[in-house]
Amino acid sequence: CAARLIPLTLDLASSAPGVVCRDAPLGRTVAAVIAARFAHAGQRRASLQRLFVHASRWRDVTEALTDAVRELRPGDPGWTTTDVGPVKRPRNLDLLEE
């Protein structure tokens, strides 16, 4: 995927995107995405907000990320065992439950 880099400018309005190339190693990719999205409970502007995945990897990446997110442990942010803190807004909880 990175054999030929082409300069590109995208105006993504602070959307903090990530890119998954065709040849990205799945395990490292999933670990990086989980860390980038869930660090600081997503409360930083720089946390990952959208992910562009090469079409040939979409299913593998989606399944692996889904499995990894299911393994995250919710709880009190003060506990060392907590991976994901509480949802702040009722509308966000509604979206998660859908």
Solvent accessible surface area in square Angstrom, and as a share of the most:
residue,aa,sasa,rsa
1,C,62,0.37
2,A,67,0.52
3,A,109,0.85
4,R,183,0.67
5,L,148,0.74
6,I,113,0.58
7,P,130,0.82
8,L,136,0.68
9,T,127,0.74
10,L,104,0.52
11,D,135,0.70
12,L,42,0.21
13,A,89,0.69
14,S,68,0.44
15,S,8,0.05
16,A,26,0.20
17,P,55,0.35
18,G,16,0.16
19,V,110,0.63
20,V,6,0.03
21,C,37,0.22
22,R,129,0.47
23,D,99,0.51
24,A,22,0.17
25,P,73,0.46
26,L,62,0.31
27,G,56,0.54
28,R,184,0.67
29,T,16,0.09
30,V,18,0.10
31,A,63,0.49
32,A,60,0.46
33,V,19,0.11
34,I,27,0.14
35,A,60,0.47
36,A,47,0.36
37,R,91,0.33
38,F,54,0.23
39,A,44,0.34
40,H,118,0.53
41,A,54,0.42
42,G,20,0.19
43,Q,124,0.55
44,R,118,0.43
45,R,185,0.67
46,A,73,0.57
47,S,4,0.02
48,L,19,0.09
49,Q,95,0.42
50,R,121,0.44
51,L,51,0.25
52,F,89,0.37
53,V,37,0.21
54,H,64,0.29
55,A,91,0.71
56,S,73,0.47
57,R,36,0.13
58,W,139,0.49
59,R,161,0.59
60,D,70,0.36
61,V,1,0.01
62,T,51,0.30
63,E,95,0.42
64,A,23,0.18
65,L,28,0.14
66,T,52,0.30
67,D,83,0.43
68,A,25,0.19
69,V,64,0.37
70,R,179,0.65
71,E,134,0.60
72,L,34,0.17
73,R,126,0.46
74,P,106,0.67
75,G,22,0.21
76,D,64,0.33
77,P,97,0.61
78,G,66,0.63
79,W,154,0.54
80,T,140,0.81
81,T,80,0.47
82,T,27,0.16
83,D,51,0.27
84,V,41,0.24
85,G,14,0.14
86,P,104,0.66
87,V,64,0.37
88,K,146,0.62
89,R,144,0.52
90,P,109,0.69
91,R,139,0.51
92,N,61,0.31
93,L,81,0.40
94,D,70,0.36
95,L,90,0.45
96,L,126,0.63
97,E,127,0.57
98,E,161,0.72
